[in-house]
């Protein structure tokens, strides 16, 4: 959440000077469905969702779009 927060905070400062722009945050489907054994991860991603939606509403009139991408589960070696 900290990275998304600072991205919004400082990105919006610059975009207000440039007459608009776009911020795209990355979350996860885990924020909507949860993942067994990953409560902290799911909660953090849900926080990113809420913060993104709030920023989108707050800055829409300033021509700043704030959107969210929620990719699904990806099999990796991790």
mmJSON file of the N, C-alpha and C atoms, coordinates in Angstrom:
{"data_MODEL":{"atom_site":{
"group_PDB":["ATOM","ATOM","ATOM","ATOM","ATOM","ATOM","ATOM","ATOM","ATOM","ATOM","ATOM","ATOM","ATOM","ATOM","ATOM","ATOM","ATOM","ATOM","ATOM","ATOM","ATOM","ATOM","ATOM","ATOM","ATOM","ATOM","ATOM","ATOM","ATOM","ATOM","ATOM","ATOM","ATOM","ATOM","ATOM","ATOM","ATOM","ATOM","ATOM","ATOM","ATOM","ATOM","ATOM","ATOM","ATOM","ATOM","ATOM","ATOM","ATOM","ATOM","ATOM","ATOM","ATOM","ATOM","ATOM","ATOM","ATOM","ATOM","ATOM","ATOM","ATOM","ATOM","ATOM","ATOM","ATOM","ATOM","ATOM","ATOM","ATOM","ATOM","ATOM","ATOM","ATOM","ATOM","ATOM","ATOM","ATOM","ATOM","ATOM","ATOM","ATOM","ATOM","ATOM","ATOM","ATOM","ATOM","ATOM","ATOM","ATOM","ATOM","ATOM","ATOM","ATOM","ATOM","ATOM","ATOM","ATOM","ATOM","ATOM","ATOM","ATOM","ATOM","ATOM","ATOM","ATOM","ATOM","ATOM","ATOM","ATOM","ATOM","ATOM","ATOM","ATOM","ATOM","ATOM","ATOM","ATOM","ATOM","ATOM","ATOM","ATOM","ATOM","ATOM","ATOM","ATOM","ATOM","ATOM","ATOM","ATOM","ATOM","ATOM","ATOM","ATOM","ATOM","ATOM","ATOM","ATOM","ATOM","ATOM","ATOM","ATOM","ATOM","ATOM","ATOM","ATOM","ATOM","ATOM","ATOM","ATOM","ATOM","ATOM","ATOM","ATOM","ATOM","ATOM","ATOM","ATOM","ATOM","ATOM","ATOM","ATOM","ATOM","ATOM","ATOM","ATOM","ATOM","ATOM","ATOM","ATOM","ATOM","ATOM","ATOM","ATOM","ATOM","ATOM","ATOM","ATOM","ATOM","ATOM","ATOM","ATOM","ATOM","ATOM","ATOM","ATOM","ATOM","ATOM","ATOM","ATOM","ATOM","ATOM","ATOM","ATOM","ATOM","ATOM","ATOM","ATOM","ATOM","ATOM","ATOM","ATOM","ATOM","ATOM","ATOM","ATOM","ATOM","ATOM","ATOM","ATOM","ATOM","ATOM","ATOM","ATOM","ATOM","ATOM","ATOM","ATOM","ATOM","ATOM","ATOM","ATOM","ATOM","ATOM","ATOM","ATOM","ATOM","ATOM","ATOM","ATOM","ATOM","ATOM","ATOM","ATOM","ATOM"],
"id":[1,2,3,4,5,6,7,8,9,10,11,12,13,14,15,16,17,18,19,20,21,22,23,24,25,26,27,28,29,30,31,32,33,34,35,36,37,38,39,40,41,42,43,44,45,46,47,48,49,50,51,52,53,54,55,56,57,58,59,60,61,62,63,64,65,66,67,68,69,70,71,72,73,74,75,76,77,78,79,80,81,82,83,84,85,86,87,88,89,90,91,92,93,94,95,96,97,98,99,100,101,102,103,104,105,106,107,108,109,110,111,112,113,114,115,116,117,118,119,120,121,122,123,124,125,126,127,128,129,130,131,132,133,134,135,136,137,138,139,140,141,142,143,144,145,146,147,148,149,150,151,152,153,154,155,156,157,158,159,160,161,162,163,164,165,166,167,168,169,170,171,172,173,174,175,176,177,178,179,180,181,182,183,184,185,186,187,188,189,190,191,192,193,194,195,196,197,198,199,200,201,202,203,204,205,206,207,208,209,210,211,212,213,214,215,216,217,218,219,220,221,222,223,224,225,226,227,228,229,230,231,232,233,234],
"type_symbol":["N","C","C","N","C","C","N","C","C","N","C","C","N","C","C","N","C","C","N","C","C","N","C","C","N","C","C","N","C","C","N","C","C","N","C","C","N","C","C","N","C","C","N","C","C","N","C","C","N","C","C","N","C","C","N","C","C","N","C","C","N","C","C","N","C","C","N","C","C","N","C","C","N","C","C","N","C","C","N","C","C","N","C","C","N","C","C","N","C","C","N","C","C","N","C","C","N","C","C","N","C","C","N","C","C","N","C","C","N","C","C","N","C","C","N","C","C","N","C","C","N","C","C","N","C","C","N","C","C","N","C","C","N","C","C","N","C","C","N","C","C","N","C","C","N","C","C","N","C","C","N","C","C","N","C","C","N","C","C","N","C","C","N","C","C","N","C","C","N","C","C","N","C","C","N","C","C","N","C","C","N","C","C","N","C","C","N","C","C","N","C","C","N","C","C","N","C","C","N","C","C","N","C","C","N","C","C","N","C","C","N","C","C","N","C","C","N","C","C","N","C","C","N","C","C","N","C","C","N","C","C","N","C","C"],
"label_atom_id":["N","CA","C","N","CA","C","N","CA","C","N","CA","C","N","CA","C","N","CA","C","N","CA","C","N","CA","C","N","CA","C","N","CA","C","N","CA","C","N","CA","C","N","CA","C","N","CA","C","N","CA","C","N","CA","C","N","CA","C","N","CA","C","N","CA","C","N","CA","C","N","CA","C","N","CA","C","N","CA","C","N","CA","C","N","CA","C","N","CA","C","N","CA","C","N","CA","C","N","CA","C","N","CA","C","N","CA","C","N","CA","C","N","CA","C","N","CA","C","N","CA","C","N","CA","C","N","CA","C","N","CA","C","N","CA","C","N","CA","C","N","CA","C","N","CA","C","N","CA","C","N","CA","C","N","CA","C","N","CA","C","N","CA","C","N","CA","C","N","CA","C","N","CA","C","N","CA","C","N","CA","C","N","CA","C","N","CA","C","N","CA","C","N","CA","C","N","CA","C","N","CA","C","N","CA","C","N","CA","C","N","CA","C","N","CA","C","N","CA","C","N","CA","C","N","CA","C","N","CA","C","N","CA","C","N","CA","C","N","CA","C","N","CA","C","N","CA","C","N","CA","C","N","CA","C","N","CA","C","N","CA","C","N","CA","C","N","CA","C","N","CA","C"],
"label_alt_id":[null,null,null,null,null,null,null,null,null,null,null,null,null,null,null,null,null,null,null,null,null,null,null,null,null,null,null,null,null,null,null,null,null,null,null,null,null,null,null,null,null,null,null,null,null,null,null,null,null,null,null,null,null,null,null,null,null,null,null,null,null,null,null,null,null,null,null,null,null,null,null,null,null,null,null,null,null,null,null,null,null,null,null,null,null,null,null,null,null,null,null,null,null,null,null,null,null,null,null,null,null,null,null,null,null,null,null,null,null,null,null,null,null,null,null,null,null,null,null,null,null,null,null,null,null,null,null,null,null,null,null,null,null,null,null,null,null,null,null,null,null,null,null,null,null,null,null,null,null,null,null,null,null,null,null,null,null,null,null,null,null,null,null,null,null,null,null,null,null,null,null,null,null,null,null,null,null,null,null,null,null,null,null,null,null,null,null,null,null,null,null,null,null,null,null,null,null,null,null,null,null,null,null,null,null,null,null,null,null,null,null,null,null,null,null,null,null,null,null,null,null,null,null,null,null,null,null,null,null,null,null,null,null,null],
"label_comp_id":["UNK","UNK","UNK","UNK","UNK","UNK","UNK","UNK","UNK","UNK","UNK","UNK","UNK","UNK","UNK","UNK","UNK","UNK","UNK","UNK","UNK","UNK","UNK","UNK","UNK","UNK","UNK","UNK","UNK","UNK","UNK","UNK","UNK","UNK","UNK","UNK","UNK","UNK","UNK","UNK","UNK","UNK","UNK","UNK","UNK","UNK","UNK","UNK","UNK","UNK","UNK","UNK","UNK","UNK","UNK","UNK","UNK","UNK","UNK","UNK","UNK","UNK","UNK","UNK","UNK","UNK","UNK","UNK","UNK","UNK","UNK","UNK","UNK","UNK","UNK","UNK","UNK","UNK","UNK","UNK","UNK","UNK","UNK","UNK","UNK","UNK","UNK","UNK","UNK","UNK","UNK","UNK","UNK","UNK","UNK","UNK","UNK","UNK","UNK","UNK","UNK","UNK","UNK","UNK","UNK","UNK","UNK","UNK","UNK","UNK","UNK","UNK","UNK","UNK","UNK","UNK","UNK","UNK","UNK","UNK","UNK","UNK","UNK","UNK","UNK","UNK","UNK","UNK","UNK","UNK","UNK","UNK","UNK","UNK","UNK","UNK","UNK","UNK","UNK","UNK","UNK","UNK","UNK","UNK","UNK","UNK","UNK","UNK","UNK","UNK","UNK","UNK","UNK","UNK","UNK","UNK","UNK","UNK","UNK","UNK","UNK","UNK","UNK","UNK","UNK","UNK","UNK","UNK","UNK","UNK","UNK","UNK","UNK","UNK","UNK","UNK","UNK","UNK","UNK","UNK","UNK","UNK","UNK","UNK","UNK","UNK","UNK","UNK","UNK","UNK","UNK","UNK","UNK","UNK","UNK","UNK","UNK","UNK","UNK","UNK","UNK","UNK","UNK","UNK","UNK","UNK","UNK","UNK","UNK","UNK","UNK","UNK","UNK","UNK","UNK","UNK","UNK","UNK","UNK","UNK","UNK","UNK","UNK","UNK","UNK","UNK","UNK","UNK","UNK","UNK","UNK","UNK","UNK","UNK"],
"label_asym_id":["A","A","A","A","A","A","A","A","A","A","A","A","A","A","A","A","A","A","A","A","A","A","A","A","A","A","A","A","A","A","A","A","A","A","A","A","A","A","A","A","A","A","A","A","A","A","A","A","A","A","A","A","A","A","A","A","A","A","A","A","A","A","A","A","A","A","A","A","A","A","A","A","A","A","A","A","A","A","A","A","A","A","A","A","A","A","A","A","A","A","A","A","A","A","A","A","A","A","A","A","A","A","A","A","A","A","A","A","A","A","A","A","A","A","A","A","A","A","A","A","A","A","A","A","A","A","A","A","A","A","A","A","A","A","A","A","A","A","A","A","A","A","A","A","A","A","A","A","A","A","A","A","A","A","A","A","A","A","A","A","A","A","A","A","A","A","A","A","A","A","A","A","A","A","A","A","A","A","A","A","A","A","A","A","A","A","A","A","A","A","A","A","A","A","A","A","A","A","A","A","A","A","A","A","A","A","A","A","A","A","A","A","A","A","A","A","A","A","A","A","A","A","A","A","A","A","A","A","A","A","A","A","A","A"],
"label_entity_id":["1","1","1","1","1","1","1","1","1","1","1","1","1","1","1","1","1","1","1","1","1","1","1","1","1","1","1","1","1","1","1","1","1","1","1","1","1","1","1","1","1","1","1","1","1","1","1","1","1","1","1","1","1","1","1","1","1","1","1","1","1","1","1","1","1","1","1","1","1","1","1","1","1","1","1","1","1","1","1","1","1","1","1","1","1","1","1","1","1","1","1","1","1","1","1","1","1","1","1","1","1","1","1","1","1","1","1","1","1","1","1","1","1","1","1","1","1","1","1","1","1","1","1","1","1","1","1","1","1","1","1","1","1","1","1","1","1","1","1","1","1","1","1","1","1","1","1","1","1","1","1","1","1","1","1","1","1","1","1","1","1","1","1","1","1","1","1","1","1","1","1","1","1","1","1","1","1","1","1","1","1","1","1","1","1","1","1","1","1","1","1","1","1","1","1","1","1","1","1","1","1","1","1","1","1","1","1","1","1","1","1","1","1","1","1","1","1","1","1","1","1","1","1","1","1","1","1","1","1","1","1","1","1","1"],
"label_seq_id":[1,1,1,2,2,2,3,3,3,4,4,4,5,5,5,6,6,6,7,7,7,8,8,8,9,9,9,10,10,10,11,11,11,12,12,12,13,13,13,14,14,14,15,15,15,16,16,16,17,17,17,18,18,18,19,19,19,20,20,20,21,21,21,22,22,22,23,23,23,24,24,24,25,25,25,26,26,26,27,27,27,28,28,28,29,29,29,30,30,30,31,31,31,32,32,32,33,33,33,34,34,34,35,35,35,36,36,36,37,37,37,38,38,38,39,39,39,40,40,40,41,41,41,42,42,42,43,43,43,44,44,44,45,45,45,46,46,46,47,47,47,48,48,48,49,49,49,50,50,50,51,51,51,52,52,52,53,53,53,54,54,54,55,55,55,56,56,56,57,57,57,58,58,58,59,59,59,60,60,60,61,61,61,62,62,62,63,63,63,64,64,64,65,65,65,66,66,66,67,67,67,68,68,68,69,69,69,70,70,70,71,71,71,72,72,72,73,73,73,74,74,74,75,75,75,76,76,76,77,77,77,78,78,78],
"pdbx_PDB_ins_code":[null,null,null,null,null,null,null,null,null,null,null,null,null,null,null,null,null,null,null,null,null,null,null,null,null,null,null,null,null,null,null,null,null,null,null,null,null,null,null,null,null,null,null,null,null,null,null,null,null,null,null,null,null,null,null,null,null,null,null,null,null,null,null,null,null,null,null,null,null,null,null,null,null,null,null,null,null,null,null,null,null,null,null,null,null,null,null,null,null,null,null,null,null,null,null,null,null,null,null,null,null,null,null,null,null,null,null,null,null,null,null,null,null,null,null,null,null,null,null,null,null,null,null,null,null,null,null,null,null,null,null,null,null,null,null,null,null,null,null,null,null,null,null,null,null,null,null,null,null,null,null,null,null,null,null,null,null,null,null,null,null,null,null,null,null,null,null,null,null,null,null,null,null,null,null,null,null,null,null,null,null,null,null,null,null,null,null,null,null,null,null,null,null,null,null,null,null,null,null,null,null,null,null,null,null,null,null,null,null,null,null,null,null,null,null,null,null,null,null,null,null,null,null,null,null,null,null,null,null,null,null,null,null,null],
"Cartn_x":[0.813,0.0,0.855,1.988,2.837,3.268,3.648,4.068,2.938,1.749,0.59,0.251,0.338,0.049,0.986,2.296,3.245,3.143,2.824,2.615,1.463,0.381,-0.763,-0.393,0.19,0.506,1.37,2.492,3.416,3.013,2.369,1.882,0.829,-0.09,-1.152,-0.585,0.395,1.013,1.516,2.207,2.75,1.636,0.619,-0.463,-1.352,-1.478,-2.25,-1.588,-0.27,0.474,0.386,0.204,0.198,-1.202,-2.218,-3.601,-4.107,-3.756,-4.335,-3.321,-3.825,-2.969,-3.666,-2.89,-3.442,-2.511,-3.093,-2.374,-3.026,-2.219,-2.739,-2.07,-2.864,-2.355,-2.615,-1.77,-1.927,-2.309,-3.379,-3.845,-3.854,-4.901,-4.991,-6.434,-6.815,-8.147,-8.267,-7.144,-7.158,-7.832,-7.846,-8.497,-10.007,-10.544,-11.986,-12.421,-11.551,-11.932,-11.235,-10.058,-9.244,-8.489,-7.416,-6.63,-6.312,-6.589,-6.34,-4.868,-4.609,-3.242,-2.572,-3.276,-2.709,-3.597,-4.072,-4.982,-4.341,-3.1,-2.415,-2.281,-1.937,-1.811,-3.156,-4.195,-5.537,-5.999,-5.749,-6.163,-5.411,-4.131,-3.337,-3.834,-4.103,-4.594,-5.982,-6.821,-8.132,-7.962,-6.948,-6.652,-6.25,-5.452,-5.063,-6.309,-7.23,-8.472,-9.239,-9.437,-10.194,-9.521,-8.213,-7.466,-7.547,-7.451,-7.522,-8.899,-9.94,-11.305,-11.578,-11.098,-11.287,-10.549,-9.299,-8.518,-9.17,-9.733,-10.405,-11.561,-12.329,-13.462,-12.996,-11.973,-11.502,-10.874,-10.231,-9.471,-10.05,-11.236,-11.86,-12.066,-12.496,-12.737,-11.444,-10.305,-9.005,-8.395,-9.204,-8.77,-7.663,-7.719,-6.769,-7.557,-7.202,-7.834,-6.973,-7.602,-6.898,-7.615,-6.924,-7.525,-6.786,-7.384,-6.9,-6.924,-5.867,-5.795,-5.722,-6.557,-6.578,-6.254,-4.973,-4.634,-4.985,-5.153,-5.45,-4.184,-4.348,-3.229,-2.363,-1.052,-0.089,0.857,1.01,1.925,3.368,4.148,5.573,6.366,7.67,8.513,8.465,7.931,7.804,6.801],
"Cartn_y":[-1.191,0.0,1.251,1.182,2.368,2.855,1.928,2.307,2.955,2.376,2.947,4.323,4.454,5.734,6.828,6.556,7.574,7.832,6.806,7.004,7.961,7.787,8.69,10.088,10.149,11.439,12.317,11.773,12.576,12.65,11.62,11.658,12.737,12.821,13.821,15.234,15.43,16.767,17.22,16.328,16.671,16.845,15.994,16.043,17.267,17.765,18.989,20.175,20.159,21.216,21.055,19.818,19.527,19.369,19.772,19.721,18.297,17.382,16.04,14.952,13.722,12.57,11.299,10.241,8.938,8.176,7.562,6.691,5.317,4.284,2.918,2.123,1.667,0.85,-0.619,-1.475,-2.912,-3.52,-4.292,-4.98,-6.48,-7.163,-8.605,-9.052,-10.12,-10.685,-11.171,-11.38,-11.785,-10.735,-9.498,-8.431,-8.596,-9.284,-9.487,-10.859,-11.848,-13.221,-13.76,-13.229,-13.772,-15.004,-15.313,-16.516,-17.155,-18.417,-19.118,-19.008,-18.593,-18.455,-17.15,-16.292,-15.026,-13.834,-13.82,-12.766,-11.379,-11.265,-9.972,-9.441,-10.32,-9.936,-9.462,-10.244,-9.889,-8.565,-8.35,-7.107,-5.91,-6.071,-4.98,-4.611,-5.597,-5.336,-4.707,-5.091,-4.461,-2.985,-2.68,-1.292,-0.482,-1.076,-0.416,-0.129,-1.08,-0.885,0.32,0.386,1.489,2.83,2.861,4.097,4.569,3.636,3.973,4.511,3.851,4.299,5.677,5.915,7.228,8.319,8.059,9.045,9.319,8.289,8.472,9.457,9.32,10.23,11.634,11.715,13.017,13.869,13.241,13.994,13.935,13.374,13.282,14.668,15.626,16.975,17.689,17.182,17.763,17.067,16.261,15.524,14.517,13.948,12.899,11.602,10.609,9.293,8.42,7.725,6.788,5.452,4.487,3.189,2.063,0.892,-0.274,-1.492,-2.292,-3.555,-4.659,-5.695,-6.816,-8.114,-8.426,-9.678,-10.893,-12.007,-13.245,-13.928,-15.136,-15.923,-16.4,-16.258,-16.663,-17.682,-18.811,-19.847,-19.42,-19.277,-18.948,-19.897,-19.82,-20.675,-20.231,-19.035,-18.544,-19.389],
"Cartn_z":[0.0,0.0,0.0,0.626,0.723,-0.665,-1.528,-2.879,-3.661,-3.58,-4.276,-3.691,-2.382,-1.733,-2.236,-2.218,-2.659,-4.158,-4.929,-6.361,-6.624,-5.88,-6.011,-5.501,-4.324,-3.699,-4.603,-5.056,-5.844,-7.309,-7.812,-9.19,-9.366,-8.441,-8.539,-8.43,-7.586,-7.483,-8.847,-9.545,-10.867,-11.889,-11.838,-12.822,-12.646,-11.438,-11.217,-11.921,-12.016,-12.706,-14.22,-14.686,-16.125,-16.708,-15.989,-16.488,-16.721,-15.819,-15.876,-16.125,-16.166,-16.392,-15.956,-15.826,-15.481,-14.552,-13.547,-12.619,-12.708,-12.832,-12.872,-11.759,-10.8,-9.705,-9.995,-9.474,-9.633,-8.293,-8.312,-7.117,-7.419,-7.033,-7.249,-7.055,-7.728,-7.49,-6.053,-5.393,-3.98,-3.102,-3.567,-2.808,-2.789,-3.77,-3.872,-3.355,-3.498,-3.151,-1.913,-1.628,-0.531,-0.997,-0.306,-0.575,0.77,0.881,2.139,2.535,3.752,4.245,3.843,3.17,2.703,3.081,4.301,4.758,4.679,5.08,5.041,3.626,2.697,1.292,0.748,1.004,0.522,1.113,2.389,3.051,2.483,2.245,1.684,0.296,-0.519,-1.871,-1.83,-0.883,-0.731,-0.354,0.437,0.78,-0.438,-1.321,-2.568,-3.406,-3.443,-4.204,-3.686,-2.381,-1.794,-1.999,-1.814,-1.991,-3.44,-4.374,-5.793,-6.154,-5.691,-5.991,-5.403,-4.198,-3.571,-4.334,-4.702,-5.458,-6.807,-7.444,-8.733,-8.602,-7.547,-7.338,-6.967,-6.143,-5.662,-6.758,-7.735,-8.732,-10.135,-10.303,-11.628,-12.247,-11.459,-11.984,-12.384,-11.915,-12.273,-13.489,-14.173,-15.371,-15.058,-13.859,-13.468,-13.308,-14.11,-14.008,-13.105,-12.194,-11.316,-11.45,-12.039,-12.338,-11.642,-11.735,-11.009,-11.914,-11.869,-12.59,-11.546,-11.701,-10.759,-11.494,-11.676,-12.351,-11.486,-12.139,-11.429,-10.95,-10.469,-9.937,-11.097,-10.935,-11.951,-11.315,-11.972,-11.465,-11.743,-10.677,-10.809,-9.911,-9.987,-9.142,-7.682,-7.43,-6.068,-5.321],
"occupancy":[1.0,1.0,1.0,1.0,1.0,1.0,1.0,1.0,1.0,1.0,1.0,1.0,1.0,1.0,1.0,1.0,1.0,1.0,1.0,1.0,1.0,1.0,1.0,1.0,1.0,1.0,1.0,1.0,1.0,1.0,1.0,1.0,1.0,1.0,1.0,1.0,1.0,1.0,1.0,1.0,1.0,1.0,1.0,1.0,1.0,1.0,1.0,1.0,1.0,1.0,1.0,1.0,1.0,1.0,1.0,1.0,1.0,1.0,1.0,1.0,1.0,1.0,1.0,1.0,1.0,1.0,1.0,1.0,1.0,1.0,1.0,1.0,1.0,1.0,1.0,1.0,1.0,1.0,1.0,1.0,1.0,1.0,1.0,1.0,1.0,1.0,1.0,1.0,1.0,1.0,1.0,1.0,1.0,1.0,1.0,1.0,1.0,1.0,1.0,1.0,1.0,1.0,1.0,1.0,1.0,1.0,1.0,1.0,1.0,1.0,1.0,1.0,1.0,1.0,1.0,1.0,1.0,1.0,1.0,1.0,1.0,1.0,1.0,1.0,1.0,1.0,1.0,1.0,1.0,1.0,1.0,1.0,1.0,1.0,1.0,1.0,1.0,1.0,1.0,1.0,1.0,1.0,1.0,1.0,1.0,1.0,1.0,1.0,1.0,1.0,1.0,1.0,1.0,1.0,1.0,1.0,1.0,1.0,1.0,1.0,1.0,1.0,1.0,1.0,1.0,1.0,1.0,1.0,1.0,1.0,1.0,1.0,1.0,1.0,1.0,1.0,1.0,1.0,1.0,1.0,1.0,1.0,1.0,1.0,1.0,1.0,1.0,1.0,1.0,1.0,1.0,1.0,1.0,1.0,1.0,1.0,1.0,1.0,1.0,1.0,1.0,1.0,1.0,1.0,1.0,1.0,1.0,1.0,1.0,1.0,1.0,1.0,1.0,1.0,1.0,1.0,1.0,1.0,1.0,1.0,1.0,1.0,1.0,1.0,1.0,1.0,1.0,1.0,1.0,1.0,1.0,1.0,1.0,1.0],
"B_iso_or_equiv":[0.0,0.0,0.0,0.0,0.0,0.0,0.0,0.0,0.0,0.0,0.0,0.0,0.0,0.0,0.0,0.0,0.0,0.0,0.0,0.0,0.0,0.0,0.0,0.0,0.0,0.0,0.0,0.0,0.0,0.0,0.0,0.0,0.0,0.0,0.0,0.0,0.0,0.0,0.0,0.0,0.0,0.0,0.0,0.0,0.0,0.0,0.0,0.0,0.0,0.0,0.0,0.0,0.0,0.0,0.0,0.0,0.0,0.0,0.0,0.0,0.0,0.0,0.0,0.0,0.0,0.0,0.0,0.0,0.0,0.0,0.0,0.0,0.0,0.0,0.0,0.0,0.0,0.0,0.0,0.0,0.0,0.0,0.0,0.0,0.0,0.0,0.0,0.0,0.0,0.0,0.0,0.0,0.0,0.0,0.0,0.0,0.0,0.0,0.0,0.0,0.0,0.0,0.0,0.0,0.0,0.0,0.0,0.0,0.0,0.0,0.0,0.0,0.0,0.0,0.0,0.0,0.0,0.0,0.0,0.0,0.0,0.0,0.0,0.0,0.0,0.0,0.0,0.0,0.0,0.0,0.0,0.0,0.0,0.0,0.0,0.0,0.0,0.0,0.0,0.0,0.0,0.0,0.0,0.0,0.0,0.0,0.0,0.0,0.0,0.0,0.0,0.0,0.0,0.0,0.0,0.0,0.0,0.0,0.0,0.0,0.0,0.0,0.0,0.0,0.0,0.0,0.0,0.0,0.0,0.0,0.0,0.0,0.0,0.0,0.0,0.0,0.0,0.0,0.0,0.0,0.0,0.0,0.0,0.0,0.0,0.0,0.0,0.0,0.0,0.0,0.0,0.0,0.0,0.0,0.0,0.0,0.0,0.0,0.0,0.0,0.0,0.0,0.0,0.0,0.0,0.0,0.0,0.0,0.0,0.0,0.0,0.0,0.0,0.0,0.0,0.0,0.0,0.0,0.0,0.0,0.0,0.0,0.0,0.0,0.0,0.0,0.0,0.0,0.0,0.0,0.0,0.0,0.0,0.0],
"pdbx_formal_charge":[null,null,null,null,null,null,null,null,null,null,null,null,null,null,null,null,null,null,null,null,null,null,null,null,null,null,null,null,null,null,null,null,null,null,null,null,null,null,null,null,null,null,null,null,null,null,null,null,null,null,null,null,null,null,null,null,null,null,null,null,null,null,null,null,null,null,null,null,null,null,null,null,null,null,null,null,null,null,null,null,null,null,null,null,null,null,null,null,null,null,null,null,null,null,null,null,null,null,null,null,null,null,null,null,null,null,null,null,null,null,null,null,null,null,null,null,null,null,null,null,null,null,null,null,null,null,null,null,null,null,null,null,null,null,null,null,null,null,null,null,null,null,null,null,null,null,null,null,null,null,null,null,null,null,null,null,null,null,null,null,null,null,null,null,null,null,null,null,null,null,null,null,null,null,null,null,null,null,null,null,null,null,null,null,null,null,null,null,null,null,null,null,null,null,null,null,null,null,null,null,null,null,null,null,null,null,null,null,null,null,null,null,null,null,null,null,null,null,null,null,null,null,null,null,null,null,null,null,null,null,null,null,null,null],
"auth_seq_id":[1,1,1,2,2,2,3,3,3,4,4,4,5,5,5,6,6,6,7,7,7,8,8,8,9,9,9,10,10,10,11,11,11,12,12,12,13,13,13,14,14,14,15,15,15,16,16,16,17,17,17,18,18,18,19,19,19,20,20,20,21,21,21,22,22,22,23,23,23,24,24,24,25,25,25,26,26,26,27,27,27,28,28,28,29,29,29,30,30,30,31,31,31,32,32,32,33,33,33,34,34,34,35,35,35,36,36,36,37,37,37,38,38,38,39,39,39,40,40,40,41,41,41,42,42,42,43,43,43,44,44,44,45,45,45,46,46,46,47,47,47,48,48,48,49,49,49,50,50,50,51,51,51,52,52,52,53,53,53,54,54,54,55,55,55,56,56,56,57,57,57,58,58,58,59,59,59,60,60,60,61,61,61,62,62,62,63,63,63,64,64,64,65,65,65,66,66,66,67,67,67,68,68,68,69,69,69,70,70,70,71,71,71,72,72,72,73,73,73,74,74,74,75,75,75,76,76,76,77,77,77,78,78,78],
"auth_comp_id":["UNK","UNK","UNK","UNK","UNK","UNK","UNK","UNK","UNK","UNK","UNK","UNK","UNK","UNK","UNK","UNK","UNK","UNK","UNK","UNK","UNK","UNK","UNK","UNK","UNK","UNK","UNK","UNK","UNK","UNK","UNK","UNK","UNK","UNK","UNK","UNK","UNK","UNK","UNK","UNK","UNK","UNK","UNK","UNK","UNK","UNK","UNK","UNK","UNK","UNK","UNK","UNK","UNK","UNK","UNK","UNK","UNK","UNK","UNK","UNK","UNK","UNK","UNK","UNK","UNK","UNK","UNK","UNK","UNK","UNK","UNK","UNK","UNK","UNK","UNK","UNK","UNK","UNK","UNK","UNK","UNK","UNK","UNK","UNK","UNK","UNK","UNK","UNK","UNK","UNK","UNK","UNK","UNK","UNK","UNK","UNK","UNK","UNK","UNK","UNK","UNK","UNK","UNK","UNK","UNK","UNK","UNK","UNK","UNK","UNK","UNK","UNK","UNK","UNK","UNK","UNK","UNK","UNK","UNK","UNK","UNK","UNK","UNK","UNK","UNK","UNK","UNK","UNK","UNK","UNK","UNK","UNK","UNK","UNK","UNK","UNK","UNK","UNK","UNK","UNK","UNK","UNK","UNK","UNK","UNK","UNK","UNK","UNK","UNK","UNK","UNK","UNK","UNK","UNK","UNK","UNK","UNK","UNK","UNK","UNK","UNK","UNK","UNK","UNK","UNK","UNK","UNK","UNK","UNK","UNK","UNK","UNK","UNK","UNK","UNK","UNK","UNK","UNK","UNK","UNK","UNK","UNK","UNK","UNK","UNK","UNK","UNK","UNK","UNK","UNK","UNK","UNK","UNK","UNK","UNK","UNK","UNK","UNK","UNK","UNK","UNK","UNK","UNK","UNK","UNK","UNK","UNK","UNK","UNK","UNK","UNK","UNK","UNK","UNK","UNK","UNK","UNK","UNK","UNK","UNK","UNK","UNK","UNK","UNK","UNK","UNK","UNK","UNK","UNK","UNK","UNK","UNK","UNK","UNK"],
"auth_asym_id":["A","A","A","A","A","A","A","A","A","A","A","A","A","A","A","A","A","A","A","A","A","A","A","A","A","A","A","A","A","A","A","A","A","A","A","A","A","A","A","A","A","A","A","A","A","A","A","A","A","A","A","A","A","A","A","A","A","A","A","A","A","A","A","A","A","A","A","A","A","A","A","A","A","A","A","A","A","A","A","A","A","A","A","A","A","A","A","A","A","A","A","A","A","A","A","A","A","A","A","A","A","A","A","A","A","A","A","A","A","A","A","A","A","A","A","A","A","A","A","A","A","A","A","A","A","A","A","A","A","A","A","A","A","A","A","A","A","A","A","A","A","A","A","A","A","A","A","A","A","A","A","A","A","A","A","A","A","A","A","A","A","A","A","A","A","A","A","A","A","A","A","A","A","A","A","A","A","A","A","A","A","A","A","A","A","A","A","A","A","A","A","A","A","A","A","A","A","A","A","A","A","A","A","A","A","A","A","A","A","A","A","A","A","A","A","A","A","A","A","A","A","A","A","A","A","A","A","A","A","A","A","A","A","A"],
"auth_atom_id":["N","CA","C","N","CA","C","N","CA","C","N","CA","C","N","CA","C","N","CA","C","N","CA","C","N","CA","C","N","CA","C","N","CA","C","N","CA","C","N","CA","C","N","CA","C","N","CA","C","N","CA","C","N","CA","C","N","CA","C","N","CA","C","N","CA","C","N","CA","C","N","CA","C","N","CA","C","N","CA","C","N","CA","C","N","CA","C","N","CA","C","N","CA","C","N","CA","C","N","CA","C","N","CA","C","N","CA","C","N","CA","C","N","CA","C","N","CA","C","N","CA","C","N","CA","C","N","CA","C","N","CA","C","N","CA","C","N","CA","C","N","CA","C","N","CA","C","N","CA","C","N","CA","C","N","CA","C","N","CA","C","N","CA","C","N","CA","C","N","CA","C","N","CA","C","N","CA","C","N","CA","C","N","CA","C","N","CA","C","N","CA","C","N","CA","C","N","CA","C","N","CA","C","N","CA","C","N","CA","C","N","CA","C","N","CA","C","N","CA","C","N","CA","C","N","CA","C","N","CA","C","N","CA","C","N","CA","C","N","CA","C","N","CA","C","N","CA","C","N","CA","C","N","CA","C","N","CA","C","N","CA","C","N","CA","C","N","CA","C","N","CA","C"],
"pdbx_PDB_model_num":[1,1,1,1,1,1,1,1,1,1,1,1,1,1,1,1,1,1,1,1,1,1,1,1,1,1,1,1,1,1,1,1,1,1,1,1,1,1,1,1,1,1,1,1,1,1,1,1,1,1,1,1,1,1,1,1,1,1,1,1,1,1,1,1,1,1,1,1,1,1,1,1,1,1,1,1,1,1,1,1,1,1,1,1,1,1,1,1,1,1,1,1,1,1,1,1,1,1,1,1,1,1,1,1,1,1,1,1,1,1,1,1,1,1,1,1,1,1,1,1,1,1,1,1,1,1,1,1,1,1,1,1,1,1,1,1,1,1,1,1,1,1,1,1,1,1,1,1,1,1,1,1,1,1,1,1,1,1,1,1,1,1,1,1,1,1,1,1,1,1,1,1,1,1,1,1,1,1,1,1,1,1,1,1,1,1,1,1,1,1,1,1,1,1,1,1,1,1,1,1,1,1,1,1,1,1,1,1,1,1,1,1,1,1,1,1,1,1,1,1,1,1,1,1,1,1,1,1,1,1,1,1,1,1]
}}}
